[in-house]
Amino acid sequence: AVQSRCTRFRFSPLNKQMLPRLQFIMTEESIPFDLEGLQAAVKLSCGDMRRCLNLLQACALSTVKVSVDTIYDVSGYPRPKDVELAGTSMLQTPFVESYEFLQGLVEAKGISRS
């Protein structure tokens, strides 16, 4: 009943416009960063500025410099290289070996199984 009385705003993703603004914010806040780290944050946030700022804030509070590694560590997402290794393992090795390899990734890097 309440939903019918509300206006829903749907915003389109901001992928291209986000990077210059994020650079400005990080510079103004005196947070060390590298460009690849910001690009990773933009990619993982899917164009959602609020989600991206929350991720960058968590990184800034937990590490000295915002980089690709810190973005993936804080977000909990697997690194693209780990996903590639997992896919290669599943396609090219027997099931038991692949399962053990994936289990090792989960334990060593804290990657989610889902």
FIKOLZA-1660 file (N, C-alpha, C; in steps of 0.1 Angstrom, whole numbers, plus 5000, padded with zeros to 4 digits):
% residues 114
   i   px   py   pz ch aa at
   1 5008 4988 5000  A  A  N
   1 5000 5000 5000  A  A CA
   1 5009 5013 5000  A  A  C
   2 5019 5013 5008  A  V  N
   2 5028 5024 5009  A  V CA
   2 5036 5026 4996  A  V  C
   3 5039 5015 4990  A  Q  N
   3 5047 5016 4977  A  Q CA
   3 5040 5022 4966  A  Q  C
   4 5027 5021 4966  A  S  N
   4 5019 5027 4955  A  S CA
   4 5019 5042 4957  A  S  C
   5 5021 5047 4968  A  R  N
   5 5021 5062 4971  A  R CA
   5 5035 5068 4969  A  R  C
   6 5045 5060 4967  A  C  N
   6 5059 5065 4966  A  C CA
   6 5063 5066 4951  A  C  C
   7 5073 5074 4949  A  T  N
   7 5079 5076 4936  A  T CA
   7 5092 5068 4936  A  T  C
   8 5094 5059 4926  A  R  N
   8 5107 5052 4925  A  R CA
   8 5116 5059 4915  A  R  C
   9 5128 5061 4920  A  F  N
   9 5138 5067 4912  A  F CA
   9 5147 5056 4907  A  F  C
  10 5150 5055 4894  A  R  N
  10 5159 5046 4888  A  R CA
  10 5170 5054 4882  A  R  C
  11 5182 5052 4887  A  F  N
  11 5194 5059 4882  A  F CA
  11 5202 5050 4873  A  F  C
  12 5207 5056 4862  A  S  N
  12 5215 5048 4853  A  S CA
  12 5229 5047 4859  A  S  C
  13 5237 5037 4856  A  P  N
  13 5251 5036 4861  A  P CA
  13 5259 5047 4856  A  P  C
  14 5269 5051 4864  A  L  N
  14 5278 5063 4862  A  L CA
  14 5292 5059 4857  A  L  C
  15 5294 5047 4852  A  N  N
  15 5308 5042 4850  A  N CA
  15 5318 5053 4845  A  N  C
  16 5315 5060 4834  A  K  N
  16 5325 5069 4828  A  K CA
  16 5326 5082 4836  A  K  C
  17 5316 5086 4843  A  Q  N
  17 5317 5099 4850  A  Q CA
  17 5323 5097 4864  A  Q  C
  18 5324 5085 4869  A  M  N
  18 5328 5083 4882  A  M CA
  18 5343 5085 4885  A  M  C
  19 5351 5081 4876  A  L  N
  19 5366 5081 4878  A  L CA
  19 5371 5095 4881  A  L  C
  20 5368 5105 4873  A  P  N
  20 5373 5119 4877  A  P CA
  20 5368 5124 4890  A  P  C
  21 5356 5121 4893  A  R  N
  21 5350 5125 4906  A  R CA
  21 5357 5118 4918  A  R  C
  22 5359 5105 4916  A  L  N
  22 5366 5097 4927  A  L CA
  22 5380 5102 4929  A  L  C
  23 5387 5105 4918  A  Q  N
  23 5401 5111 4919  A  Q CA
  23 5401 5124 4927  A  Q  C
  24 5391 5132 4924  A  F  N
  24 5390 5145 4931  A  F CA
  24 5387 5142 4946  A  F  C
  25 5378 5134 4949  A  I  N
  25 5374 5130 4963  A  I CA
  25 5386 5125 4971  A  I  C
  26 5393 5115 4965  A  M  N
  26 5405 5109 4971  A  M CA
  26 5416 5120 4974  A  M  C
  27 5418 5128 4964  A  T  N
  27 5428 5139 4966  A  T CA
  27 5424 5149 4977  A  T  C
  28 5412 5153 4977  A  E  N
  28 5407 5162 4987  A  E CA
  28 5408 5156 5001  A  E  C
  29 5406 5144 5002  A  E  N
  29 5406 5137 5015  A  E CA
  29 5420 5132 5019  A  E  C
  30 5430 5135 5010  A  S  N
  30 5444 5131 5012  A  S CA
  30 5446 5116 5015  A  S  C
  31 5439 5108 5007  A  I  N
  31 5440 5094 5007  A  I CA
  31 5449 5089 4996  A  I  C
  32 5460 5082 4999  A  P  N
  32 5468 5077 4988  A  P CA
  32 5461 5067 4980  A  P  C
  33 5462 5067 4967  A  F  N
  33 5456 5057 4958  A  F CA
  33 5463 5056 4945  A  F  C
  34 5460 5045 4938  A  D  N
  34 5465 5044 4925  A  D CA
  34 5453 5042 4915  A  D  C
  35 5455 5046 4903  A  L  N
  35 5444 5047 4893  A  L CA
  35 5438 5033 4891  A  L  C
  36 5446 5022 4891  A  E  N
  36 5441 5009 4889  A  E CA
  36 5431 5005 4901  A  E  C
  37 5435 5009 4913  A  G  N
  37 5426 5007 4924  A  G CA
  37 5412 5013 4922  A  G  C
  38 5412 5026 4918  A  L  N
  38 5400 5033 4916  A  L CA
  38 5392 5026 4904  A  L  C
  39 5399 5022 4894  A  Q  N
  39 5392 5015 4883  A  Q CA
  39 5385 5002 4888  A  Q  C
  40 5392 4995 4897  A  A  N
  40 5387 4982 4902  A  A CA
  40 5375 4985 4911  A  A  C
  41 5375 4996 4918  A  A  N
  41 5364 5000 4927  A  A CA
  41 5352 5003 4918  A  A  C
  42 5354 5010 4907  A  V  N
  42 5343 5014 4898  A  V CA
  42 5337 5001 4892  A  V  C
  43 5346 4992 4888  A  K  N
  43 5341 4980 4882  A  K CA
  43 5333 4971 4891  A  K  C
  44 5337 4970 4904  A  L  N
  44 5330 4962 4913  A  L CA
  44 5317 4968 4918  A  L  C
  45 5316 4982 4917  A  S  N
  45 5304 4988 4922  A  S CA
  45 5294 4989 4911  A  S  C
  46 5297 4985 4899  A  C  N
  46 5287 4985 4888  A  C CA
  46 5281 4998 4885  A  C  C
  47 5289 5009 4887  A  G  N
  47 5284 5022 4883  A  G CA
  47 5276 5029 4895  A  G  C
  48 5275 5023 4906  A  D  N
  48 5268 5028 4918  A  D CA
  48 5278 5037 4926  A  D  C
  49 5276 5050 4926  A  M  N
  49 5286 5059 4933  A  M CA
  49 5286 5056 4948  A  M  C
  50 5274 5054 4954  A  R  N
  50 5274 5052 4968  A  R CA
  50 5281 5040 4972  A  R  C
  51 5279 5029 4965  A  R  N
  51 5286 5016 4968  A  R CA
  51 5301 5018 4966  A  R  C
  52 5305 5025 4956  A  C  N
  52 5319 5027 4953  A  C CA
  52 5325 5036 4965  A  C  C
  53 5319 5046 4969  A  L  N
  53 5324 5054 4980  A  L CA
  53 5325 5046 4993  A  L  C
  54 5315 5038 4996  A  N  N
  54 5316 5029 5007  A  N CA
  54 5327 5020 5007  A  N  C
  55 5330 5014 4995  A  L  N
  55 5341 5005 4993  A  L CA
  55 5354 5012 4995  A  L  C
  56 5356 5024 4989  A  L  N
  56 5368 5032 4991  A  L CA
  56 5370 5037 5005  A  L  C
  57 5359 5040 5012  A  Q  N
  57 5360 5044 5026  A  Q CA
  57 5365 5032 5035  A  Q  C
  58 5360 5020 5032  A  A  N
  58 5364 5008 5040  A  A CA
  58 5379 5006 5037  A  A  C
  59 5383 5007 5024  A  C  N
  59 5398 5005 5021  A  C CA
  59 5406 5015 5028  A  C  C
  60 5402 5028 5027  A  A  N
  60 5410 5039 5033  A  A CA
  60 5412 5037 5048  A  A  C
  61 5401 5031 5055  A  L  N
  61 5402 5029 5069  A  L CA
  61 5410 5017 5073  A  L  C
  62 5412 5007 5064  A  S  N
  62 5419 4995 5067  A  S CA
  62 5433 4994 5062  A  S  C
  63 5437 5002 5053  A  T  N
  63 5450 5002 5047  A  T CA
  63 5456 5016 5045  A  T  C
  64 5469 5016 5042  A  V  N
  64 5475 5029 5040  A  V CA
  64 5472 5035 5026  A  V  C
  65 5472 5026 5016  A  K  N
  65 5470 5031 5002  A  K CA
  65 5459 5022 4995  A  K  C
  66 5450 5029 4988  A  V  N
  66 5440 5022 4981  A  V CA
  66 5446 5017 4968  A  V  C
  67 5446 5004 4966  A  S  N
  67 5451 4998 4954  A  S CA
  67 5442 4986 4950  A  S  C
  68 5445 4980 4939  A  V  N
  68 5437 4969 4934  A  V CA
  68 5436 4958 4944  A  V  C
  69 5448 4955 4950  A  D  N
  69 5448 4944 4960  A  D CA
  69 5439 4948 4972  A  D  C
  70 5440 4960 4977  A  T  N
  70 5431 4963 4989  A  T CA
  70 5417 4964 4985  A  T  C
  71 5413 4968 4973  A  I  N
  71 5399 4968 4968  A  I CA
  71 5394 4954 4969  A  I  C
  72 5401 4944 4963  A  Y  N
  72 5396 4931 4963  A  Y CA
  72 5396 4924 4976  A  Y  C
  73 5406 4928 4985  A  D  N
  73 5406 4922 4998  A  D CA
  73 5395 4927 5007  A  D  C
  74 5392 4940 5006  A  V  N
  74 5381 4945 5014  A  V CA
  74 5367 4941 5009  A  V  C
  75 5366 4941 4996  A  S  N
  75 5353 4938 4990  A  S CA
  75 5349 4923 4991  A  S  C
  76 5359 4915 4992  A  G  N
  76 5356 4900 4993  A  G CA
  76 5354 4894 4979  A  G  C
  77 5355 4901 4969  A  Y  N
  77 5354 4896 4955  A  Y CA
  77 5367 4889 4952  A  Y  C
  78 5366 4878 4944  A  P  N
  78 5378 4871 4940  A  P CA
  78 5385 4880 4929  A  P  C
  79 5398 4879 4928  A  R  N
  79 5406 4887 4918  A  R CA
  79 5403 4880 4905  A  R  C
  80 5403 4888 4894  A  P  N
  80 5401 4882 4881  A  P CA
  80 5411 4871 4877  A  P  C
  81 5423 4872 4882  A  K  N
  81 5433 4861 4879  A  K CA
  81 5429 4848 4887  A  K  C
  82 5424 4849 4899  A  D  N
  82 5419 4837 4906  A  D CA
  82 5407 4831 4899  A  D  C
  83 5398 4839 4894  A  V  N
  83 5387 4833 4887  A  V CA
  83 5392 4826 4874  A  V  C
  84 5401 4832 4867  A  E  N
  84 5407 4826 4855  A  E CA
  84 5414 4813 4859  A  E  C
  85 5421 4812 4869  A  L  N
  85 5428 4800 4874  A  L CA
  85 5418 4789 4878  A  L  C
  86 5407 4793 4884  A  A  N
  86 5397 4784 4888  A  A CA
  86 5390 4778 4876  A  A  C
  87 5386 4786 4867  A  G  N
  87 5380 4782 4855  A  G CA
  87 5389 4772 4847  A  G  C
  88 5401 4776 4845  A  T  N
  88 5411 4767 4838  A  T CA
  88 5412 4754 4845  A  T  C
  89 5413 4754 4858  A  S  N
  89 5414 4742 4866  A  S CA
  89 5402 4733 4864  A  S  C
  90 5390 4739 4864  A  M  N
  90 5378 4731 4862  A  M CA
  90 5377 4725 4849  A  M  C
  91 5382 4732 4839  A  L  N
  91 5380 4727 4825  A  L CA
  91 5391 4718 4821  A  L  C
  92 5403 4718 4827  A  Q  N
  92 5415 4711 4822  A  Q CA
  92 5420 4700 4831  A  Q  C
  93 5415 4699 4843  A  T  N
  93 5420 4689 4852  A  T CA
  93 5409 4680 4857  A  T  C
  94 5412 4668 4861  A  P  N
  94 5402 4659 4867  A  P CA
  94 5395 4665 4878  A  P  C
  95 5383 4660 4881  A  F  N
  95 5374 4666 4891  A  F CA
  95 5381 4667 4905  A  F  C
  96 5387 4656 4909  A  V  N
  96 5393 4656 4923  A  V CA
  96 5404 4667 4924  A  V  C
  97 5413 4667 4914  A  E  N
  97 5423 4677 4914  A  E CA
  97 5418 4691 4914  A  E  C
  98 5408 4694 4906  A  S  N
  98 5402 4707 4905  A  S CA
  98 5395 4711 4918  A  S  C
  99 5388 4701 4924  A  Y  N
  99 5382 4704 4937  A  Y CA
  99 5392 4707 4947  A  Y  C
 100 5403 4700 4948  A  E  N
 100 5414 4703 4958  A  E CA
 100 5420 4717 4955  A  E  C
 101 5422 4720 4942  A  F  N
 101 5427 4733 4939  A  F CA
 101 5418 4744 4944  A  F  C
 102 5405 4743 4941  A  L  N
 102 5395 4753 4945  A  L CA
 102 5394 4754 4960  A  L  C
 103 5395 4743 4967  A  Q  N
 103 5395 4743 4981  A  Q CA
 103 5407 4750 4987  A  Q  C
 104 5418 4749 4980  A  G  N
 104 5430 4756 4984  A  G CA
 104 5429 4771 4982  A  G  C
 105 5422 4775 4971  A  L  N
 105 5420 4789 4969  A  L CA
 105 5410 4795 4980  A  L  C
 106 5400 4787 4983  A  V  N
 106 5391 4792 4993  A  V CA
 106 5398 4794 5007  A  V  C
 107 5406 4784 5010  A  E  N
 107 5413 4785 5023  A  E CA
 107 5424 4795 5023  A  E  C
 108 5432 4796 5013  A  A  N
 108 5443 4805 5012  A  A CA
 108 5439 4820 5011  A  A  C
 109 5429 4823 5003  A  K  N
 109 5425 4836 5000  A  K CA
 109 5411 4841 5005  A  K  C
 110 5404 4831 5011  A  G  N
 110 5391 4835 5017  A  G CA
 110 5381 4837 5006  A  G  C
 111 5382 4831 4995  A  I  N
 111 5373 4833 4984  A  I CA
 111 5360 4825 4986  A  I  C
 112 5349 4831 4984  A  S  N
 112 5336 4824 4986  A  S CA
 112 5334 4814 4975  A  S  C
 113 5327 4803 4979  A  R  N
 113 5325 4792 4969  A  R CA
 113 5313 4795 4960  A  R  C
 114 5305 4805 4964  A  S  N
 114 5293 4807 4955  A  S CA
 114 5295 4817 4945  A  S  C
% end
